[in-house]
Amino acid sequence: MSTSDKLGEDGVVSFAIRHVWLGMRAVIEDELTEFGLTVPQFATLMMLDSSPGLTVAEVARACGTTRQSANEMVAGLESRGLVERAAHPTDRRAHQLHATEAGLEMYAKARPAVRRREEELEAGLSPQVRQAAREWMAAIAISCGLPDKK
């Protein structure tokens, strides 16, 4: 069965999304090797750039992984001096995460490579299709109970 058959009208949308995500993740991971980052590490730096002070549990939920896996990933960033932990002001058991200056610089260097590669992947799509895809993904995320990040 071809990919277009699997993703056609009779295909399962969640399977199509997973298929696309796995392909995009592999391509983006290749871009990030130059910076010594994985996709979850890049995503963590991106989240901490826009929302400093997230906990490991919040990062785990956003990355779709376990808290243990997120903790190990954050430890890797921490050992490279890209992230630091601070005591949470209201929860003794949690730590807030902050990207260091080096972490923000790494994110700023890696982000254009990721965006360039995404633009290459979307090159055959019209601006209208790109916008419609983003709107659809945002609406489905909200329907699934994910917070609206607007």
Beta strands, then each sheet from edge to edge (+ up, - down):
strand 1: 83-87
strand 2: 95-99
sheet 1: 1+ 2-
end
